[in-house]
C-alpha cells in the first residue's frame, strides 16, 4: 500500500517479491532431506567437493554433483553402436572421460574405456520429496496468485481513478470530430450526463514533425554562442544573425587547429552527419528547422479525421450503463449490422460502436490511436523476429563462452547480457504501435521474458551435454547454475545500483551543458520498466523450479535473490529512478496468469526429464538387458589415451569394473517422458521407472490444465464475443462524482506526449482553454500565470509552435470565452479536441471560490 502512488502494478511487484521469497524458504526447508541425502555417502561415495578451497564449490556438496566415478569397458554387443561413434565423448565437457587402451591378451586390439559416474539421482524417497515439494510450491503460489487477484480488485475499489469513469470509442465515424455531438449521444445513458469528452484525431505525422522541430530548436540553442535565448516563438532575423555569428566563431576555432587534429575530426563529423544525422552544424540545423516548418505548414492544410473518442462520465454508474448498452458482438461491429443492440445504442442511428473501458490518462499513446490492427500486430511480429535473432546470437556467444572461459566469468557475461539486451529491446518496442502503455509493457514483457528465460535457463541446459549434467567439474551444469545464481544475487543488483550511464550523465555531461535546461535533463534519474522488473522476478522463479531437482539449495538462493531484488529496487525507486507513468494492474496480472504458471509447469517438465535421464552416463548394463558383452581378459591397463590427448595409467594402472556396459541413448526428448520410450535398451531401475511414470503423467496433466485454464478461457471468450458482447463490470460502484476529485484524483484525458526525451514536462497537442486546468495532472512551478492558469501551459503546447488558421489565440494571449460558432468559423480542427462540461454545482462552487 505504501507504494500505491506508483500504481497498483508496482505495489503488486514488491508484494510478489516478498511473499515468493518466503514461500521459497518454506519449500527449501521441505527439501532438507534431499540436501542431506546429496551430501551423504548413500548418494556419493566419492571424495566430495569440500576439498576445493572455494566456498561456492563447497555449496555444491549439497547438490546432485557426483564425484564418485569408475572406469568401465564399453563393449559392442550385436546391434549396439560403439561408444566412440556417438560423438557424446568428443566435447570439451567429456573428452577426458573417454579413453582407449591396447588389450595385450587379444592380439593388441583396442579397448574403449569410459569413466562414468556411479551416483543415481532417481531413488524413490528423494524423488517423492522433490515431487511433493513441487506440488506444494504450485499450491502455495496458486493460492497467493488468487489472493493477489482479490487484492487488486480491493485496491481498485478503494482507489477510484479516471478510467473508472471513462470509456473509449475505437471506431468513431471519421467526420465525428465535434465533442458536443458525442456528449449528447452518451448523455442518454447517464443519470448525471457527461463531464469530459476528448476526440483524438489521426494527426500523427503532424505531431511527429512538431516534436522534431522542437528538438532541432533545442539542439540549435545549445550550439549557439552562450546558449543564446531562442524561445519557442522567435524572430527569424535574430536567429539568422546568431547562427552567422556562431558559424564565424566555429570556423575561426577550426582554423587554429593543425592538420593532424582536423583530419579525424573531419572524418568523424562527416560520418555523423551523413550516416546518423548527428553532429550538424548550426547552419545545417537552422536550414533543417526551416524545411521542417514548411513541412508542418503543408501538413496543417490536411483534413484530419477522428481516430478515437474518450468519454468521461460524472459517475461510475454512467460509464457502466453505457458499456452495457453498447455491448455489441464482434460480428455486429465488423458488419455494422445491429442484431442484439437497441436502436438507441446506434450512433447517428446507424453506426455500431466498438466501446471499451479506457486505460489511465497518462498511459494513452495519443500518436498511435489512428493505427489499424494489421499495423499494430505487424510491428510486434517484426520485434519478436529481431528478438529471436538476438536470442540466437546470444546463445551462440554463450556457447562459445561456455567452452573457453571460467564458469563464474560465464555467469557474469550472462548477467551482463541480461542487463544490456533489455536496453536494445526497449528501443525496438518503442517503434511498435500501441494504444496505451499497458500494451507496450505487455509486448516488452513477452520479448524480454523470452530472451531471459531462453538465455538463462534453457540455453544453459541445451549447450551442456547429458554426460556433464551431474559432473564435478567447474564447467559442468550444476556448477554453472550455482555461479549463475550467485551472479544474479550480487552482480545484477550492483549493475542496477551503479547505473553507469546515469553516473556519466550527471558527472560528465551535466557540468559541460551549455544551458540550464540541458543540464537539468541529465538529472532525471535512471530508467526503469515494470515489465523488465517482473521479468527478473519470473526468471528467478524459473531457475529455482528448473534446476531445483539437481540443486535443492536453489530455493534458498532464489529467496536470497528476491530479497536483494526487493530492497535494491525499493531503494532505487524511492531515491534514484525517474518517475514513470502510473502503472495499472495489467502487467502484474499478465505475468501472474501466463508466466508464473508457465515457470511452474516448466519446472515440473525439467524434473521429469532429470529423473528420466538419470544417471546421465549414456551407458546400459549388459547384464540388465541380457546382452552378450565380451570383456577383455586384461585386468589393468596402462598407457590409456584419453580423447583430449592425455596419457594416463603409466604409474597407476587403470583397473576397470568387471561389469559390462554398452552405449545407449539416454538423451531422449519425447513427451511425456515415460519409461516406455526407452525402447529395447533399458537403463532405468524399478524406482526410476516409478518416478518417471509419476512425473511423466503429471507433465501431461499439467499441460492440459494449463492450456484449458489459461488459453481455453480466452479462446471461449473470443468465440462467444463473435455472437454477443462479453463486457461485465468488475468491482463495486463507489458512488463518487468525478468532479469532486478534480486536481486531486480526477484527471482528464488531455492529449499530450508524456515521455519526450530531454523534456521535463509533457508536450501538449491540443487546445486546453475549454477545460479546468486541474484536469491536467501536472504543473510547471516555473511558469505560473496568476491571472489565467491556462497560459501557464502555453510554452509546453505544440499547437502554438507554427501558427495556423484554426488557432483560437496566440501563445500567451489572454484566454477569452468562445462560443461554438467561433470554433466553426475556424474550420475543422487539425489537433485533438477536448471539452469540459462541468456540472451545475461545480460551476457554482467555482464562481463562489473566484468571488
Secondary structure as the mmCIF struct_conf table of DSSP 4:
data_model
#
loop_
_struct_conf.conf_type_id
_struct_conf.id
_struct_conf.beg_label_comp_id
_struct_conf.beg_label_asym_id
_struct_conf.beg_label_seq_id
_struct_conf.end_label_comp_id
_struct_conf.end_label_asym_id
_struct_conf.end_label_seq_id
TURN_TY1_P TURN_TY1_P1 UNK A 2 UNK A 3
HELX_RH_3T_P HELX_RH_3T_P1 UNK A 4 UNK A 6
HELX_RH_AL_P HELX_RH_AL_P1 UNK A 8 UNK A 30
TURN_TY1_P TURN_TY1_P2 UNK A 31 UNK A 31
HELX_RH_AL_P HELX_RH_AL_P2 UNK A 32 UNK A 38
TURN_TY1_P TURN_TY1_P3 UNK A 39 UNK A 39
BEND BEND1 UNK A 40 UNK A 40
TURN_TY1_P TURN_TY1_P4 UNK A 41 UNK A 43
BEND BEND2 UNK A 46 UNK A 46
BEND BEND3 UNK A 49 UNK A 49
TURN_TY1_P TURN_TY1_P5 UNK A 50 UNK A 51
BEND BEND4 UNK A 52 UNK A 53
HELX_RH_AL_P HELX_RH_AL_P3 UNK A 55 UNK A 59
HELX_RH_3T_P HELX_RH_3T_P2 UNK A 60 UNK A 62
BEND BEND5 UNK A 63 UNK A 64
STRN STRN1 UNK A 69 UNK A 75
TURN_TY1_P TURN_TY1_P6 UNK A 78 UNK A 79
HELX_LH_PP_P HELX_LH_PP_P1 UNK A 80 UNK A 82
HELX_RH_3T_P HELX_RH_3T_P3 UNK A 83 UNK A 85
BEND BEND6 UNK A 86 UNK A 86
TURN_TY1_P TURN_TY1_P7 UNK A 88 UNK A 89
BEND BEND7 UNK A 90 UNK A 91
TURN_TY1_P TURN_TY1_P8 UNK A 92 UNK A 94
HELX_RH_3T_P HELX_RH_3T_P4 UNK A 95 UNK A 97
STRN STRN2 UNK A 98 UNK A 103
HELX_RH_3T_P HELX_RH_3T_P5 UNK A 104 UNK A 106
TURN_TY1_P TURN_TY1_P9 UNK A 107 UNK A 108
STRN STRN3 UNK A 109 UNK A 117
BEND BEND8 UNK A 121 UNK A 121
HELX_RH_AL_P HELX_RH_AL_P4 UNK A 124 UNK A 158
BEND BEND9 UNK A 159 UNK A 159
HELX_RH_3T_P HELX_RH_3T_P6 UNK A 162 UNK A 164
TURN_TY1_P TURN_TY1_P10 UNK A 165 UNK A 165
STRN STRN4 UNK A 166 UNK A 169
BEND BEND10 UNK A 170 UNK A 171
TURN_TY1_P TURN_TY1_P11 UNK A 174 UNK A 175
HELX_RH_AL_P HELX_RH_AL_P5 UNK A 179 UNK A 186
HELX_RH_3T_P HELX_RH_3T_P7 UNK A 187 UNK A 189
BEND BEND11 UNK A 191 UNK A 192
STRN STRN5 UNK A 194 UNK A 201
BEND BEND12 UNK A 202 UNK A 202
HELX_RH_AL_P HELX_RH_AL_P6 UNK A 204 UNK A 223
BEND BEND13 UNK A 224 UNK A 224
TURN_TY1_P TURN_TY1_P12 UNK A 225 UNK A 226
BEND BEND14 UNK A 232 UNK A 233
HELX_RH_AL_P HELX_RH_AL_P7 UNK A 236 UNK A 255
TURN_TY1_P TURN_TY1_P13 UNK A 256 UNK A 256
BEND BEND15 UNK A 257 UNK A 257
HELX_RH_AL_P HELX_RH_AL_P8 UNK A 259 UNK A 271
HELX_RH_PI_P HELX_RH_PI_P1 UNK A 272 UNK A 276
BEND BEND16 UNK A 277 UNK A 277
BEND BEND17 UNK A 279 UNK A 279
HELX_RH_AL_P HELX_RH_AL_P9 UNK A 282 UNK A 299
TURN_TY1_P TURN_TY1_P14 UNK A 300 UNK A 301
BEND BEND18 UNK A 302 UNK A 302
HELX_LH_PP_P HELX_LH_PP_P2 UNK A 303 UNK A 304
STRN STRN6 UNK A 306 UNK A 313
BEND BEND19 UNK A 314 UNK A 315
HELX_RH_AL_P HELX_RH_AL_P10 UNK A 316 UNK A 325
TURN_TY1_P TURN_TY1_P15 UNK A 326 UNK A 326
HELX_RH_AL_P HELX_RH_AL_P11 UNK A 330 UNK A 335
TURN_TY1_P TURN_TY1_P16 UNK A 336 UNK A 336
BEND BEND20 UNK A 339 UNK A 341
HELX_RH_3T_P HELX_RH_3T_P8 UNK A 343 UNK A 345
BEND BEND21 UNK A 346 UNK A 346
STRN STRN7 UNK A 347 UNK A 347
TURN_TY1_P TURN_TY1_P17 UNK A 348 UNK A 350
STRN STRN8 UNK A 351 UNK A 351
STRN STRN9 UNK A 355 UNK A 357
HELX_RH_3T_P HELX_RH_3T_P9 UNK A 361 UNK A 363
STRN STRN10 UNK A 364 UNK A 364
HELX_RH_3T_P HELX_RH_3T_P10 UNK A 366 UNK A 368
TURN_TY1_P TURN_TY1_P18 UNK A 369 UNK A 370
HELX_RH_AL_P HELX_RH_AL_P12 UNK A 373 UNK A 404
BEND BEND22 UNK A 405 UNK A 405
HELX_RH_AL_P HELX_RH_AL_P13 UNK A 407 UNK A 430
TURN_TY1_P TURN_TY1_P19 UNK A 431 UNK A 431
BEND BEND23 UNK A 432 UNK A 432
BEND BEND24 UNK A 435 UNK A 435
STRN STRN11 UNK A 436 UNK A 436
HELX_RH_AL_P HELX_RH_AL_P14 UNK A 437 UNK A 453
HELX_RH_PI_P HELX_RH_PI_P2 UNK A 454 UNK A 458
HELX_RH_AL_P HELX_RH_AL_P15 UNK A 459 UNK A 463
BEND BEND25 UNK A 464 UNK A 464
HELX_RH_3T_P HELX_RH_3T_P11 UNK A 466 UNK A 468
BEND BEND26 UNK A 469 UNK A 470
BEND BEND27 UNK A 473 UNK A 473
TURN_TY1_P TURN_TY1_P20 UNK A 474 UNK A 475
BEND BEND28 UNK A 476 UNK A 476
HELX_RH_AL_P HELX_RH_AL_P16 UNK A 477 UNK A 498
HELX_RH_AL_P HELX_RH_AL_P17 UNK A 500 UNK A 504
HELX_RH_PI_P HELX_RH_PI_P3 UNK A 505 UNK A 509
HELX_RH_3T_P HELX_RH_3T_P12 UNK A 510 UNK A 512
BEND BEND29 UNK A 514 UNK A 515
HELX_RH_AL_P HELX_RH_AL_P18 UNK A 516 UNK A 521
TURN_TY1_P TURN_TY1_P21 UNK A 522 UNK A 523
BEND BEND30 UNK A 524 UNK A 524
STRN STRN12 UNK A 526 UNK A 526
HELX_RH_AL_P HELX_RH_AL_P19 UNK A 530 UNK A 547
TURN_TY1_P TURN_TY1_P22 UNK A 548 UNK A 550
TURN_TY1_P TURN_TY1_P23 UNK A 552 UNK A 553
HELX_RH_AL_P HELX_RH_AL_P20 UNK A 554 UNK A 575
TURN_TY1_P TURN_TY1_P24 UNK A 576 UNK A 576
STRN STRN13 UNK A 577 UNK A 577
HELX_LH_PP_P HELX_LH_PP_P3 UNK A 578 UNK A 583
BEND BEND31 UNK A 585 UNK A 585
HELX_RH_AL_P HELX_RH_AL_P21 UNK A 586 UNK A 590
HELX_RH_PI_P HELX_RH_PI_P4 UNK A 591 UNK A 596
HELX_RH_AL_P HELX_RH_AL_P22 UNK A 597 UNK A 613
TURN_TY1_P TURN_TY1_P25 UNK A 614 UNK A 615
BEND BEND32 UNK A 618 UNK A 618
STRN STRN14 UNK A 619 UNK A 621
TURN_TY1_P TURN_TY1_P26 UNK A 622 UNK A 626
HELX_LH_PP_P HELX_LH_PP_P4 UNK A 630 UNK A 632
BEND BEND33 UNK A 633 UNK A 633
BEND BEND34 UNK A 635 UNK A 635
STRN STRN15 UNK A 637 UNK A 637
BEND BEND35 UNK A 639 UNK A 639
STRN STRN16 UNK A 640 UNK A 642
TURN_TY1_P TURN_TY1_P27 UNK A 643 UNK A 644
BEND BEND36 UNK A 645 UNK A 645
STRN STRN17 UNK A 647 UNK A 648
BEND BEND37 UNK A 650 UNK A 652
STRN STRN18 UNK A 654 UNK A 654
BEND BEND38 UNK A 658 UNK A 659
STRN STRN19 UNK A 661 UNK A 663
BEND BEND39 UNK A 671 UNK A 672
HELX_RH_3T_P HELX_RH_3T_P13 UNK A 675 UNK A 678
TURN_TY1_P TURN_TY1_P28 UNK A 679 UNK A 680
BEND BEND40 UNK A 681 UNK A 681
HELX_RH_AL_P HELX_RH_AL_P23 UNK A 686 UNK A 706
HELX_RH_PI_P HELX_RH_PI_P5 UNK A 707 UNK A 712
HELX_RH_AL_P HELX_RH_AL_P24 UNK A 713 UNK A 723
BEND BEND41 UNK A 724 UNK A 724
BEND BEND42 UNK A 731 UNK A 731
HELX_RH_3T_P HELX_RH_3T_P14 UNK A 738 UNK A 741
STRN STRN20 UNK A 742 UNK A 742
TURN_TY1_P TURN_TY1_P29 UNK A 743 UNK A 745
STRN STRN21 UNK A 746 UNK A 746
STRN STRN22 UNK A 752 UNK A 753
BEND BEND43 UNK A 754 UNK A 754
TURN_TY1_P TURN_TY1_P30 UNK A 757 UNK A 758
BEND BEND44 UNK A 760 UNK A 761
STRN STRN23 UNK A 763 UNK A 764
STRN STRN24 UNK A 766 UNK A 767
TURN_TY1_P TURN_TY1_P31 UNK A 769 UNK A 770
BEND BEND45 UNK A 771 UNK A 771
HELX_RH_3T_P HELX_RH_3T_P15 UNK A 773 UNK A 775
BEND BEND46 UNK A 776 UNK A 777
TURN_TY1_P TURN_TY1_P32 UNK A 781 UNK A 782
BEND BEND47 UNK A 786 UNK A 787
HELX_RH_3T_P HELX_RH_3T_P16 UNK A 789 UNK A 796
STRN STRN25 UNK A 797 UNK A 797
HELX_RH_3T_P HELX_RH_3T_P17 UNK A 798 UNK A 800
TURN_TY1_P TURN_TY1_P33 UNK A 801 UNK A 801
BEND BEND48 UNK A 802 UNK A 802
TURN_TY1_P TURN_TY1_P34 UNK A 805 UNK A 806
BEND BEND49 UNK A 808 UNK A 809
TURN_TY1_P TURN_TY1_P35 UNK A 811 UNK A 812
HELX_LH_PP_P HELX_LH_PP_P5 UNK A 813 UNK A 815
HELX_RH_AL_P HELX_RH_AL_P25 UNK A 820 UNK A 825
TURN_TY1_P TURN_TY1_P36 UNK A 826 UNK A 826
BEND BEND50 UNK A 828 UNK A 828
BEND BEND51 UNK A 830 UNK A 831
STRN STRN26 UNK A 832 UNK A 836
HELX_RH_AL_P HELX_RH_AL_P26 UNK A 840 UNK A 850
#
